[in-house]
């Protein structure tokens, strides 16, 4: 399965929205990618807008027949993802 990876910044908030949308669009529009991966290795902070971006991307992936996965989430970022029940919608590894 061909994978498209989105690198996230240390501070994943609304200021990253433009870059997130641009990167995600590239992965969604390329039919050779079946899996989009959000790499949380650098993320130390995320806010509600980041959670919203993840949820919207999951919906877009579902619509286009692609899967979404989160990798390398740790610490507070991992705890927030799980508290917001993102793990019920997206595989978190």
Buried (B, 14 or more C-beta within 10 A) or exposed (E): EEEBBBEBBEBBBEEBBEEBEEBBEEBBEEEEBBBBBBBBEEBEBBEEBBBEBBBEBBEBBEEBEBBBBBEBBEEEBBEBBEEBEBBEBBEBE
